[in-house]
Amino acid sequence: MSKHCANAIVSGRVQGVGFRHAVKKRAEELSLTGRASNLADGSVEVTICGEDKKVDQLIEWLWQGPPAAQVTQVQTEDIDWCEYSNFTTG
């Protein structure tokens, strides 16, 4: 079971629609750690760490998000391992 971390920038209508909290809930369901934060440009930055397959599942889910979201782009990159104890929003 291989693990890694990824960083994603999610663009579209993703602020003010419960996006970060929905990401947190989905990440916790998948036993992933990391964080989700609003950015000044209206996008959301998501850092995800955990089992490869589950990280990929969350990245795929980011294209959907919660019902009120309208995602137009998800840019991802693998990053060095970060040790998070849980998934947080900020």
PDB file of N, CA, C and O in Angstrom:
ATOM      1  N   MET A   1       0.855  -1.184   0.000  1.00  0.00           N
ATOM      2  CA  MET A   1       0.000   0.000   0.000  1.00  0.00           C
ATOM      3  C   MET A   1       0.898   1.243   0.000  1.00  0.00           C
ATOM      4  O   MET A   1       1.535   1.560   1.005  1.00  0.00           O
ATOM      5  N   SER A   2       0.938   1.926  -1.115  1.00  0.00           N
ATOM      6  CA  SER A   2       1.767   3.111  -1.264  1.00  0.00           C
ATOM      7  C   SER A   2       0.983   4.359  -0.874  1.00  0.00           C
ATOM      8  O   SER A   2      -0.231   4.434  -1.069  1.00  0.00           O
ATOM      9  N   LYS A   3       1.691   5.329  -0.325  1.00  0.00           N
ATOM     10  CA  LYS A   3       1.053   6.576   0.098  1.00  0.00           C
ATOM     11  C   LYS A   3       1.754   7.755  -0.551  1.00  0.00           C
ATOM     12  O   LYS A   3       2.937   7.685  -0.886  1.00  0.00           O
ATOM     13  N   HIS A   4       1.007   8.841  -0.725  1.00  0.00           N
ATOM     14  CA  HIS A   4       1.597  10.077  -1.206  1.00  0.00           C
ATOM     15  C   HIS A   4       0.700  11.255  -0.850  1.00  0.00           C
ATOM     16  O   HIS A   4      -0.409  11.087  -0.342  1.00  0.00           O
ATOM     17  N   CYS A   5       1.209  12.454  -1.131  1.00  0.00           N
ATOM     18  CA  CYS A   5       0.441  13.685  -0.936  1.00  0.00           C
ATOM     19  C   CYS A   5       0.282  14.378  -2.283  1.00  0.00           C
ATOM     20  O   CYS A   5       1.139  14.276  -3.161  1.00  0.00           O
ATOM     21  N   ALA A   6      -0.820  15.074  -2.423  1.00  0.00           N
ATOM     22  CA  ALA A   6      -1.071  15.861  -3.628  1.00  0.00           C
ATOM     23  C   ALA A   6      -1.640  17.210  -3.213  1.00  0.00           C
ATOM     24  O   ALA A   6      -2.273  17.337  -2.165  1.00  0.00           O
ATOM     25  N   ASN A   7      -1.407  18.196  -4.037  1.00  0.00           N
ATOM     26  CA  ASN A   7      -1.970  19.523  -3.832  1.00  0.00           C
ATOM     27  C   ASN A   7      -2.888  19.815  -5.014  1.00  0.00           C
ATOM     28  O   ASN A   7      -2.529  19.550  -6.161  1.00  0.00           O
ATOM     29  N   ALA A   8      -4.062  20.357  -4.739  1.00  0.00           N
ATOM     30  CA  ALA A   8      -5.019  20.679  -5.798  1.00  0.00           C
ATOM     31  C   ALA A   8      -5.513  22.110  -5.630  1.00  0.00           C
ATOM     32  O   ALA A   8      -5.772  22.560  -4.514  1.00  0.00           O
ATOM     33  N   ILE A   9      -5.639  22.809  -6.728  1.00  0.00           N
ATOM     34  CA  ILE A   9      -6.273  24.126  -6.756  1.00  0.00           C
ATOM     35  C   ILE A   9      -7.575  23.945  -7.530  1.00  0.00           C
ATOM     36  O   ILE A   9      -7.568  23.584  -8.706  1.00  0.00           O
ATOM     37  N   VAL A  10      -8.691  24.202  -6.851  1.00  0.00           N
ATOM     38  CA  VAL A  10     -10.019  23.986  -7.433  1.00  0.00           C
ATOM     39  C   VAL A  10     -10.628  25.348  -7.745  1.00  0.00           C
ATOM     40  O   VAL A  10     -10.765  26.193  -6.860  1.00  0.00           O
ATOM     41  N   SER A  11     -10.991  25.556  -9.005  1.00  0.00           N
ATOM     42  CA  SER A  11     -11.537  26.833  -9.455  1.00  0.00           C
ATOM     43  C   SER A  11     -12.988  26.683  -9.868  1.00  0.00           C
ATOM     44  O   SER A  11     -13.469  25.581 -10.133  1.00  0.00           O
ATOM     45  N   GLY A  12     -13.681  27.821  -9.918  1.00  0.00           N
ATOM     46  CA  GLY A  12     -15.099  27.864 -10.270  1.00  0.00           C
ATOM     47  C   GLY A  12     -15.868  28.484  -9.118  1.00  0.00           C
ATOM     48  O   GLY A  12     -15.332  29.290  -8.357  1.00  0.00           O
ATOM     49  N   ARG A  13     -17.126  28.100  -8.999  1.00  0.00           N
ATOM     50  CA  ARG A  13     -17.925  28.575  -7.853  1.00  0.00           C
ATOM     51  C   ARG A  13     -17.699  27.593  -6.704  1.00  0.00           C
ATOM     52  O   ARG A  13     -18.463  26.645  -6.523  1.00  0.00           O
ATOM     53  N   VAL A  14     -16.632  27.835  -5.927  1.00  0.00           N
ATOM     54  CA  VAL A  14     -16.236  26.904  -4.880  1.00  0.00           C
ATOM     55  C   VAL A  14     -16.114  27.560  -3.506  1.00  0.00           C
ATOM     56  O   VAL A  14     -15.798  26.886  -2.526  1.00  0.00           O
ATOM     57  N   GLN A  15     -16.362  28.862  -3.425  1.00  0.00           N
ATOM     58  CA  GLN A  15     -16.387  29.524  -2.129  1.00  0.00           C
ATOM     59  C   GLN A  15     -17.811  29.953  -1.828  1.00  0.00           C
ATOM     60  O   GLN A  15     -18.548  30.374  -2.719  1.00  0.00           O
ATOM     61  N   GLY A  16     -18.193  29.839  -0.546  1.00  0.00           N
ATOM     62  CA  GLY A  16     -19.543  30.218  -0.135  1.00  0.00           C
ATOM     63  C   GLY A  16     -20.587  29.160  -0.448  1.00  0.00           C
ATOM     64  O   GLY A  16     -21.785  29.435  -0.389  1.00  0.00           O
ATOM     65  N   VAL A  17     -20.144  27.944  -0.782  1.00  0.00           N
ATOM     66  CA  VAL A  17     -21.080  26.860  -1.134  1.00  0.00           C
ATOM     67  C   VAL A  17     -20.838  25.605  -0.285  1.00  0.00           C
ATOM     68  O   VAL A  17     -21.370  24.535  -0.583  1.00  0.00           O
ATOM     69  N   GLY A  18     -20.026  25.748   0.782  1.00  0.00           N
ATOM     70  CA  GLY A  18     -19.743  24.599   1.643  1.00  0.00           C
ATOM     71  C   GLY A  18     -18.708  23.647   1.074  1.00  0.00           C
ATOM     72  O   GLY A  18     -18.643  22.486   1.477  1.00  0.00           O
ATOM     73  N   PHE A  19     -17.905  24.127   0.148  1.00  0.00           N
ATOM     74  CA  PHE A  19     -16.948  23.246  -0.536  1.00  0.00           C
ATOM     75  C   PHE A  19     -15.914  22.673   0.424  1.00  0.00           C
ATOM     76  O   PHE A  19     -15.691  21.462   0.442  1.00  0.00           O
ATOM     77  N   ARG A  20     -15.279  23.531   1.223  1.00  0.00           N
ATOM     78  CA  ARG A  20     -14.222  23.052   2.123  1.00  0.00           C
ATOM     79  C   ARG A  20     -14.749  22.014   3.110  1.00  0.00           C
ATOM     80  O   ARG A  20     -14.089  21.009   3.371  1.00  0.00           O
ATOM     81  N   HIS A  21     -15.924  22.258   3.649  1.00  0.00           N
ATOM     82  CA  HIS A  21     -16.490  21.317   4.623  1.00  0.00           C
ATOM     83  C   HIS A  21     -16.902  20.001   3.960  1.00  0.00           C
ATOM     84  O   HIS A  21     -16.795  18.935   4.568  1.00  0.00           O
ATOM     85  N   ALA A  22     -17.367  20.078   2.721  1.00  0.00           N
ATOM     86  CA  ALA A  22     -17.701  18.853   1.988  1.00  0.00           C
ATOM     87  C   ALA A  22     -16.428  18.054   1.678  1.00  0.00           C
ATOM     88  O   ALA A  22     -16.437  16.824   1.743  1.00  0.00           O
ATOM     89  N   VAL A  23     -15.337  18.750   1.342  1.00  0.00           N
ATOM     90  CA  VAL A  23     -14.056  18.075   1.097  1.00  0.00           C
ATOM     91  C   VAL A  23     -13.595  17.390   2.373  1.00  0.00           C
ATOM     92  O   VAL A  23     -13.140  16.246   2.338  1.00  0.00           O
ATOM     93  N   LYS A  24     -13.710  18.087   3.501  1.00  0.00           N
ATOM     94  CA  LYS A  24     -13.303  17.507   4.788  1.00  0.00           C
ATOM     95  C   LYS A  24     -14.086  16.229   5.084  1.00  0.00           C
ATOM     96  O   LYS A  24     -13.508  15.220   5.486  1.00  0.00           O
ATOM     97  N   LYS A  25     -15.391  16.279   4.886  1.00  0.00           N
ATOM     98  CA  LYS A  25     -16.231  15.109   5.150  1.00  0.00           C
ATOM     99  C   LYS A  25     -15.823  13.939   4.256  1.00  0.00           C
ATOM    100  O   LYS A  25     -15.682  12.811   4.729  1.00  0.00           O
ATOM    101  N   ARG A  26     -15.635  14.208   2.965  1.00  0.00           N
ATOM    102  CA  ARG A  26     -15.260  13.140   2.024  1.00  0.00           C
ATOM    103  C   ARG A  26     -13.868  12.592   2.353  1.00  0.00           C
ATOM    104  O   ARG A  26     -13.645  11.382   2.297  1.00  0.00           O
ATOM    105  N   ALA A  27     -12.930  13.486   2.697  1.00  0.00           N
ATOM    106  CA  ALA A  27     -11.578  13.047   3.058  1.00  0.00           C
ATOM    107  C   ALA A  27     -11.611  12.148   4.292  1.00  0.00           C
ATOM    108  O   ALA A  27     -10.911  11.137   4.345  1.00  0.00           O
ATOM    109  N   GLU A  28     -12.417  12.514   5.273  1.00  0.00           N
ATOM    110  CA  GLU A  28     -12.520  11.703   6.486  1.00  0.00           C
ATOM    111  C   GLU A  28     -13.140  10.342   6.178  1.00  0.00           C
ATOM    112  O   GLU A  28     -12.739   9.337   6.766  1.00  0.00           O
ATOM    113  N   GLU A  29     -14.107  10.297   5.270  1.00  0.00           N
ATOM    114  CA  GLU A  29     -14.706   9.018   4.861  1.00  0.00           C
ATOM    115  C   GLU A  29     -13.657   8.111   4.221  1.00  0.00           C
ATOM    116  O   GLU A  29     -13.736   6.888   4.338  1.00  0.00           O
ATOM    117  N   LEU A  30     -12.676   8.710   3.545  1.00  0.00           N
ATOM    118  CA  LEU A  30     -11.626   7.956   2.867  1.00  0.00           C
ATOM    119  C   LEU A  30     -10.381   7.764   3.746  1.00  0.00           C
ATOM    120  O   LEU A  30      -9.385   7.205   3.288  1.00  0.00           O
ATOM    121  N   SER A  31     -10.434   8.218   4.991  1.00  0.00           N
ATOM    122  CA  SER A  31      -9.300   8.123   5.932  1.00  0.00           C
ATOM    123  C   SER A  31      -8.067   8.871   5.423  1.00  0.00           C
ATOM    124  O   SER A  31      -6.941   8.395   5.565  1.00  0.00           O
ATOM    125  N   LEU A  32      -8.287  10.040   4.832  1.00  0.00           N
ATOM    126  CA  LEU A  32      -7.200  10.881   4.347  1.00  0.00           C
ATOM    127  C   LEU A  32      -6.948  12.033   5.313  1.00  0.00           C
ATOM    128  O   LEU A  32      -7.831  12.415   6.081  1.00  0.00           O
ATOM    129  N   THR A  33      -5.733  12.585   5.267  1.00  0.00           N
ATOM    130  CA  THR A  33      -5.405  13.758   6.069  1.00  0.00           C
ATOM    131  C   THR A  33      -5.047  14.899   5.133  1.00  0.00           C
ATOM    132  O   THR A  33      -4.827  14.686   3.941  1.00  0.00           O
ATOM    133  N   GLY A  34      -4.989  16.114   5.673  1.00  0.00           N
ATOM    134  CA  GLY A  34      -4.610  17.273   4.879  1.00  0.00           C
ATOM    135  C   GLY A  34      -5.366  18.505   5.315  1.00  0.00           C
ATOM    136  O   GLY A  34      -5.710  18.665   6.486  1.00  0.00           O
ATOM    137  N   ARG A  35      -5.621  19.382   4.343  1.00  0.00           N
ATOM    138  CA  ARG A  35      -6.321  20.632   4.659  1.00  0.00           C
ATOM    139  C   ARG A  35      -6.977  21.207   3.401  1.00  0.00           C
ATOM    140  O   ARG A  35      -6.593  20.887   2.276  1.00  0.00           O
ATOM    141  N   ALA A  36      -7.970  22.058   3.623  1.00  0.00           N
ATOM    142  CA  ALA A  36      -8.623  22.792   2.543  1.00  0.00           C
ATOM    143  C   ALA A  36      -8.755  24.241   2.969  1.00  0.00           C
ATOM    144  O   ALA A  36      -9.249  24.524   4.061  1.00  0.00           O
ATOM    145  N   SER A  37      -8.318  25.167   2.119  1.00  0.00           N
ATOM    146  CA  SER A  37      -8.318  26.590   2.445  1.00  0.00           C
ATOM    147  C   SER A  37      -8.799  27.421   1.265  1.00  0.00           C
ATOM    148  O   SER A  37      -8.517  27.105   0.109  1.00  0.00           O
ATOM    149  N   ASN A  38      -9.529  28.487   1.573  1.00  0.00           N
ATOM    150  CA  ASN A  38      -9.920  29.446   0.543  1.00  0.00           C
ATOM    151  C   ASN A  38      -8.709  30.268   0.137  1.00  0.00           C
ATOM    152  O   ASN A  38      -7.870  30.599   0.975  1.00  0.00           O
ATOM    153  N   LEU A  39      -8.616  30.596  -1.142  1.00  0.00           N
ATOM    154  CA  LEU A  39      -7.579  31.493  -1.640  1.00  0.00           C
ATOM    155  C   LEU A  39      -8.205  32.825  -2.029  1.00  0.00           C
ATOM    156  O   LEU A  39      -9.401  32.900  -2.310  1.00  0.00           O
ATOM    157  N   ALA A  40      -7.400  33.859  -2.041  1.00  0.00           N
ATOM    158  CA  ALA A  40      -7.885  35.213  -2.318  1.00  0.00           C
ATOM    159  C   ALA A  40      -8.523  35.350  -3.697  1.00  0.00           C
ATOM    160  O   ALA A  40      -9.383  36.208  -3.894  1.00  0.00           O
ATOM    161  N   ASP A  41      -8.114  34.517  -4.653  1.00  0.00           N
ATOM    162  CA  ASP A  41      -8.653  34.628  -6.012  1.00  0.00           C
ATOM    163  C   ASP A  41      -9.991  33.913  -6.198  1.00  0.00           C
ATOM    164  O   ASP A  41     -10.511  33.860  -7.312  1.00  0.00           O
ATOM    165  N   GLY A  42     -10.560  33.357  -5.110  1.00  0.00           N
ATOM    166  CA  GLY A  42     -11.859  32.686  -5.198  1.00  0.00           C
ATOM    167  C   GLY A  42     -11.771  31.180  -5.369  1.00  0.00           C
ATOM    168  O   GLY A  42     -12.795  30.497  -5.386  1.00  0.00           O
ATOM    169  N   SER A  43     -10.564  30.657  -5.494  1.00  0.00           N
ATOM    170  CA  SER A  43     -10.391  29.208  -5.619  1.00  0.00           C
ATOM    171  C   SER A  43     -10.169  28.596  -4.234  1.00  0.00           C
ATOM    172  O   SER A  43     -10.067  29.307  -3.234  1.00  0.00           O
ATOM    173  N   VAL A  44     -10.098  27.269  -4.198  1.00  0.00           N
ATOM    174  CA  VAL A  44      -9.840  26.542  -2.958  1.00  0.00           C
ATOM    175  C   VAL A  44      -8.607  25.673  -3.165  1.00  0.00           C
ATOM    176  O   VAL A  44      -8.494  24.963  -4.164  1.00  0.00           O
ATOM    177  N   GLU A  45      -7.686  25.739  -2.208  1.00  0.00           N
ATOM    178  CA  GLU A  45      -6.496  24.892  -2.236  1.00  0.00           C
ATOM    179  C   GLU A  45      -6.726  23.706  -1.310  1.00  0.00           C
ATOM    180  O   GLU A  45      -7.131  23.873  -0.160  1.00  0.00           O
ATOM    181  N   VAL A  46      -6.464  22.511  -1.820  1.00  0.00           N
ATOM    182  CA  VAL A  46      -6.662  21.282  -1.055  1.00  0.00           C
ATOM    183  C   VAL A  46      -5.356  20.494  -1.058  1.00  0.00           C
ATOM    184  O   VAL A  46      -4.804  20.195  -2.117  1.00  0.00           O
ATOM    185  N   THR A  47      -4.872  20.165   0.123  1.00  0.00           N
ATOM    186  CA  THR A  47      -3.713  19.279   0.269  1.00  0.00           C
ATOM    187  C   THR A  47      -4.234  17.968   0.832  1.00  0.00           C
ATOM    188  O   THR A  47      -4.936  17.953   1.843  1.00  0.00           O
ATOM    189  N   ILE A  48      -3.886  16.863   0.173  1.00  0.00           N
ATOM    190  CA  ILE A  48      -4.426  15.540   0.503  1.00  0.00           C
ATOM    191  C   ILE A  48      -3.270  14.579   0.695  1.00  0.00           C
ATOM    192  O   ILE A  48      -2.364  14.525  -0.136  1.00  0.00           O
ATOM    193  N   CYS A  49      -3.288  13.814   1.788  1.00  0.00           N
ATOM    194  CA  CYS A  49      -2.251  12.812   2.033  1.00  0.00           C
ATOM    195  C   CYS A  49      -2.900  11.500   2.451  1.00  0.00           C
ATOM    196  O   CYS A  49      -3.847  11.479   3.236  1.00  0.00           O
ATOM    197  N   GLY A  50      -2.369  10.404   1.909  1.00  0.00           N
ATOM    198  CA  GLY A  50      -2.867   9.091   2.282  1.00  0.00           C
ATOM    199  C   GLY A  50      -2.572   8.056   1.223  1.00  0.00           C
ATOM    200  O   GLY A  50      -1.692   8.234   0.380  1.00  0.00           O
ATOM    201  N   GLU A  51      -3.318   6.974   1.279  1.00  0.00           N
ATOM    202  CA  GLU A  51      -3.150   5.860   0.343  1.00  0.00           C
ATOM    203  C   GLU A  51      -3.409   6.339  -1.087  1.00  0.00           C
ATOM    204  O   GLU A  51      -4.376   7.055  -1.347  1.00  0.00           O
ATOM    205  N   ASP A  52      -2.532   5.934  -2.005  1.00  0.00           N
ATOM    206  CA  ASP A  52      -2.602   6.400  -3.397  1.00  0.00           C
ATOM    207  C   ASP A  52      -4.011   6.348  -3.983  1.00  0.00           C
ATOM    208  O   ASP A  52      -4.505   7.349  -4.503  1.00  0.00           O
ATOM    209  N   LYS A  53      -4.645   5.211  -3.902  1.00  0.00           N
ATOM    210  CA  LYS A  53      -5.962   5.017  -4.512  1.00  0.00           C
ATOM    211  C   LYS A  53      -6.991   5.984  -3.928  1.00  0.00           C
ATOM    212  O   LYS A  53      -7.829   6.522  -4.652  1.00  0.00           O
ATOM    213  N   LYS A  54      -6.922   6.197  -2.624  1.00  0.00           N
ATOM    214  CA  LYS A  54      -7.899   7.080  -1.963  1.00  0.00           C
ATOM    215  C   LYS A  54      -7.626   8.545  -2.285  1.00  0.00           C
ATOM    216  O   LYS A  54      -8.562   9.330  -2.440  1.00  0.00           O
ATOM    217  N   VAL A  55      -6.352   8.921  -2.386  1.00  0.00           N
ATOM    218  CA  VAL A  55      -6.015  10.282  -2.803  1.00  0.00           C
ATOM    219  C   VAL A  55      -6.592  10.535  -4.199  1.00  0.00           C
ATOM    220  O   VAL A  55      -7.197  11.579  -4.445  1.00  0.00           O
ATOM    221  N   ASP A  56      -6.404   9.585  -5.099  1.00  0.00           N
ATOM    222  CA  ASP A  56      -6.942   9.717  -6.454  1.00  0.00           C
ATOM    223  C   ASP A  56      -8.467   9.815  -6.451  1.00  0.00           C
ATOM    224  O   ASP A  56      -9.040  10.568  -7.238  1.00  0.00           O
ATOM    225  N   GLN A  57      -9.125   9.059  -5.573  1.00  0.00           N
ATOM    226  CA  GLN A  57     -10.593   9.114  -5.483  1.00  0.00           C
ATOM    227  C   GLN A  57     -11.052  10.494  -5.047  1.00  0.00           C
ATOM    228  O   GLN A  57     -12.032  11.015  -5.578  1.00  0.00           O
ATOM    229  N   LEU A  58     -10.352  11.099  -4.078  1.00  0.00           N
ATOM    230  CA  LEU A  58     -10.750  12.435  -3.630  1.00  0.00           C
ATOM    231  C   LEU A  58     -10.493  13.465  -4.719  1.00  0.00           C
ATOM    232  O   LEU A  58     -11.302  14.372  -4.917  1.00  0.00           O
ATOM    233  N   ILE A  59      -9.377  13.336  -5.426  1.00  0.00           N
ATOM    234  CA  ILE A  59      -9.110  14.273  -6.521  1.00  0.00           C
ATOM    235  C   ILE A  59     -10.205  14.189  -7.577  1.00  0.00           C
ATOM    236  O   ILE A  59     -10.651  15.215  -8.091  1.00  0.00           O
ATOM    237  N   GLU A  60     -10.632  12.996  -7.899  1.00  0.00           N
ATOM    238  CA  GLU A  60     -11.739  12.846  -8.860  1.00  0.00           C
ATOM    239  C   GLU A  60     -13.016  13.494  -8.318  1.00  0.00           C
ATOM    240  O   GLU A  60     -13.742  14.152  -9.063  1.00  0.00           O
ATOM    241  N   TRP A  61     -13.290  13.309  -7.026  1.00  0.00           N
ATOM    242  CA  TRP A  61     -14.486  13.892  -6.399  1.00  0.00           C
ATOM    243  C   TRP A  61     -14.442  15.417  -6.431  1.00  0.00           C
ATOM    244  O   TRP A  61     -15.487  16.063  -6.512  1.00  0.00           O
ATOM    245  N   LEU A  62     -13.235  16.004  -6.370  1.00  0.00           N
ATOM    246  CA  LEU A  62     -13.116  17.465  -6.383  1.00  0.00           C
ATOM    247  C   LEU A  62     -13.766  18.078  -7.619  1.00  0.00           C
ATOM    248  O   LEU A  62     -14.231  19.217  -7.571  1.00  0.00           O
ATOM    249  N   TRP A  63     -13.803  17.334  -8.726  1.00  0.00           N
ATOM    250  CA  TRP A  63     -14.447  17.845  -9.946  1.00  0.00           C
ATOM    251  C   TRP A  63     -15.949  17.999  -9.761  1.00  0.00           C
ATOM    252  O   TRP A  63     -16.584  18.769 -10.482  1.00  0.00           O
ATOM    253  N   GLN A  64     -16.524  17.284  -8.812  1.00  0.00           N
ATOM    254  CA  GLN A  64     -17.958  17.356  -8.542  1.00  0.00           C
ATOM    255  C   GLN A  64     -18.232  18.320  -7.398  1.00  0.00           C
ATOM    256  O   GLN A  64     -18.969  19.292  -7.561  1.00  0.00           O
ATOM    257  N   GLY A  65     -17.634  18.049  -6.236  1.00  0.00           N
ATOM    258  CA  GLY A  65     -17.865  18.876  -5.060  1.00  0.00           C
ATOM    259  C   GLY A  65     -19.284  18.751  -4.566  1.00  0.00           C
ATOM    260  O   GLY A  65     -20.025  17.871  -5.003  1.00  0.00           O
ATOM    261  N   PRO A  66     -19.674  19.642  -3.640  1.00  0.00           N
ATOM    262  CA  PRO A  66     -21.047  19.617  -3.131  1.00  0.00           C
ATOM    263  C   PRO A  66     -22.029  20.127  -4.180  1.00  0.00           C
ATOM    264  O   PRO A  66     -21.613  20.736  -5.166  1.00  0.00           O
ATOM    265  N   PRO A  67     -23.327  19.888  -3.985  1.00  0.00           N
ATOM    266  CA  PRO A  67     -24.331  20.238  -5.005  1.00  0.00           C
ATOM    267  C   PRO A  67     -24.301  21.690  -5.489  1.00  0.00           C
ATOM    268  O   PRO A  67     -24.521  21.932  -6.676  1.00  0.00           O
ATOM    269  N   ALA A  68     -24.038  22.659  -4.617  1.00  0.00           N
ATOM    270  CA  ALA A  68     -24.080  24.068  -5.012  1.00  0.00           C
ATOM    271  C   ALA A  68     -22.820  24.530  -5.741  1.00  0.00           C
ATOM    272  O   ALA A  68     -22.802  25.627  -6.300  1.00  0.00           O
ATOM    273  N   ALA A  69     -21.783  23.722  -5.745  1.00  0.00           N
ATOM    274  CA  ALA A  69     -20.526  24.099  -6.396  1.00  0.00           C
ATOM    275  C   ALA A  69     -20.621  23.942  -7.909  1.00  0.00           C
ATOM    276  O   ALA A  69     -21.374  23.114  -8.423  1.00  0.00           O
ATOM    277  N   GLN A  70     -19.841  24.754  -8.603  1.00  0.00           N
ATOM    278  CA  GLN A  70     -19.691  24.630 -10.054  1.00  0.00           C
ATOM    279  C   GLN A  70     -18.197  24.662 -10.353  1.00  0.00           C
ATOM    280  O   GLN A  70     -17.620  25.731 -10.556  1.00  0.00           O
ATOM    281  N   VAL A  71     -17.580  23.495 -10.379  1.00  0.00           N
ATOM    282  CA  VAL A  71     -16.136  23.384 -10.576  1.00  0.00           C
ATOM    283  C   VAL A  71     -15.814  23.506 -12.057  1.00  0.00           C
ATOM    284  O   VAL A  71     -16.405  22.819 -12.890  1.00  0.00           O
ATOM    285  N   THR A  72     -14.870  24.391 -12.377  1.00  0.00           N
ATOM    286  CA  THR A  72     -14.461  24.581 -13.765  1.00  0.00           C
ATOM    287  C   THR A  72     -13.065  24.042 -14.033  1.00  0.00           C
ATOM    288  O   THR A  72     -12.720  23.756 -15.179  1.00  0.00           O
ATOM    289  N   GLN A  73     -12.248  23.899 -12.971  1.00  0.00           N
ATOM    290  CA  GLN A  73     -10.886  23.418 -13.172  1.00  0.00           C
ATOM    291  C   GLN A  73     -10.334  22.848 -11.872  1.00  0.00           C
ATOM    292  O   GLN A  73     -10.602  23.375 -10.792  1.00  0.00           O
ATOM    293  N   VAL A  74      -9.557  21.764 -11.981  1.00  0.00           N
ATOM    294  CA  VAL A  74      -8.825  21.194 -10.855  1.00  0.00           C
ATOM    295  C   VAL A  74      -7.393  20.973 -11.331  1.00  0.00           C
ATOM    296  O   VAL A  74      -7.148  20.115 -12.179  1.00  0.00           O
ATOM    297  N   GLN A  75      -6.450  21.738 -10.794  1.00  0.00           N
ATOM    298  CA  GLN A  75      -5.036  21.595 -11.129  1.00  0.00           C
ATOM    299  C   GLN A  75      -4.379  20.824  -9.988  1.00  0.00           C
ATOM    300  O   GLN A  75      -4.485  21.236  -8.833  1.00  0.00           O
ATOM    301  N   THR A  76      -3.710  19.724 -10.285  1.00  0.00           N
ATOM    302  CA  THR A  76      -3.097  18.923  -9.234  1.00  0.00           C
ATOM    303  C   THR A  76      -1.612  18.708  -9.489  1.00  0.00           C
ATOM    304  O   THR A  76      -1.143  18.734 -10.627  1.00  0.00           O
ATOM    305  N   GLU A  77      -0.894  18.496  -8.407  1.00  0.00           N
ATOM    306  CA  GLU A  77       0.508  18.111  -8.489  1.00  0.00           C
ATOM    307  C   GLU A  77       0.846  17.291  -7.255  1.00  0.00           C
ATOM    308  O   GLU A  77       0.344  17.548  -6.161  1.00  0.00           O
ATOM    309  N   ASP A  78       1.705  16.302  -7.449  1.00  0.00           N
ATOM    310  CA  ASP A  78       2.208  15.533  -6.317  1.00  0.00           C
ATOM    311  C   ASP A  78       3.204  16.396  -5.564  1.00  0.00           C
ATOM    312  O   ASP A  78       3.970  17.150  -6.163  1.00  0.00           O
ATOM    313  N   ILE A  79       3.184  16.276  -4.240  1.00  0.00           N
ATOM    314  CA  ILE A  79       4.092  17.041  -3.396  1.00  0.00           C
ATOM    315  C   ILE A  79       4.767  16.099  -2.411  1.00  0.00           C
ATOM    316  O   ILE A  79       4.364  14.945  -2.266  1.00  0.00           O
ATOM    317  N   ASP A  80       5.799  16.600  -1.734  1.00  0.00           N
ATOM    318  CA  ASP A  80       6.476  15.808  -0.712  1.00  0.00           C
ATOM    319  C   ASP A  80       5.497  15.446   0.395  1.00  0.00           C
ATOM    320  O   ASP A  80       4.533  16.168   0.649  1.00  0.00           O
ATOM    321  N   TRP A  81       5.757  14.320   1.048  1.00  0.00           N
ATOM    322  CA  TRP A  81       4.901  13.845   2.131  1.00  0.00           C
ATOM    323  C   TRP A  81       4.823  14.892   3.234  1.00  0.00           C
ATOM    324  O   TRP A  81       5.846  15.433   3.653  1.00  0.00           O
ATOM    325  N   CYS A  82       3.618  15.179   3.703  1.00  0.00           N
ATOM    326  CA  CYS A  82       3.363  16.082   4.822  1.00  0.00           C
ATOM    327  C   CYS A  82       2.659  15.276   5.903  1.00  0.00           C
ATOM    328  O   CYS A  82       1.747  14.503   5.610  1.00  0.00           O
ATOM    329  N   GLU A  83       3.070  15.449   7.124  1.00  0.00           N
ATOM    330  CA  GLU A  83       2.468  14.684   8.221  1.00  0.00           C
ATOM    331  C   GLU A  83       1.340  15.493   8.841  1.00  0.00           C
ATOM    332  O   GLU A  83       1.586  16.438   9.591  1.00  0.00           O
ATOM    333  N   TYR A  84       0.110  15.125   8.532  1.00  0.00           N
ATOM    334  CA  TYR A  84      -1.077  15.738   9.134  1.00  0.00           C
ATOM    335  C   TYR A  84      -1.718  14.706  10.053  1.00  0.00           C
ATOM    336  O   TYR A  84      -1.712  13.512   9.755  1.00  0.00           O
ATOM    337  N   SER A  85      -2.273  15.170  11.175  1.00  0.00           N
ATOM    338  CA  SER A  85      -2.915  14.228  12.097  1.00  0.00           C
ATOM    339  C   SER A  85      -4.383  13.996  11.721  1.00  0.00           C
ATOM    340  O   SER A  85      -4.980  12.996  12.118  1.00  0.00           O
ATOM    341  N   ASN A  86      -4.960  14.930  10.950  1.00  0.00           N
ATOM    342  CA  ASN A  86      -6.353  14.802  10.510  1.00  0.00           C
ATOM    343  C   ASN A  86      -6.559  15.694   9.293  1.00  0.00           C
ATOM    344  O   ASN A  86      -5.589  16.148   8.686  1.00  0.00           O
ATOM    345  N   PHE A  87      -7.811  15.948   8.934  1.00  0.00           N
ATOM    346  CA  PHE A  87      -8.117  16.846   7.820  1.00  0.00           C
ATOM    347  C   PHE A  87      -8.749  18.104   8.393  1.00  0.00           C
ATOM    348  O   PHE A  87      -9.722  18.018   9.143  1.00  0.00           O
ATOM    349  N   THR A  88      -8.212  19.274   8.052  1.00  0.00           N
ATOM    350  CA  THR A  88      -8.706  20.532   8.605  1.00  0.00           C
ATOM    351  C   THR A  88      -9.158  21.473   7.492  1.00  0.00           C
ATOM    352  O   THR A  88      -8.807  21.295   6.326  1.00  0.00           O
ATOM    353  N   THR A  89      -9.935  22.469   7.874  1.00  0.00           N
ATOM    354  CA  THR A  89     -10.312  23.542   6.964  1.00  0.00           C
ATOM    355  C   THR A  89      -9.818  24.853   7.567  1.00  0.00           C
ATOM    356  O   THR A  89      -9.741  25.009   8.786  1.00  0.00           O
ATOM    357  N   GLY A  90      -9.494  25.767   6.704  1.00  0.00           N
ATOM    358  CA  GLY A  90      -8.988  27.047   7.207  1.00  0.00           C
ATOM    359  C   GLY A  90      -9.347  28.168   6.290  1.00  0.00           C
ATOM    360  O   GLY A  90      -9.002  29.319   6.557  1.00  0.00           O
TER     361      GLY A  90
END
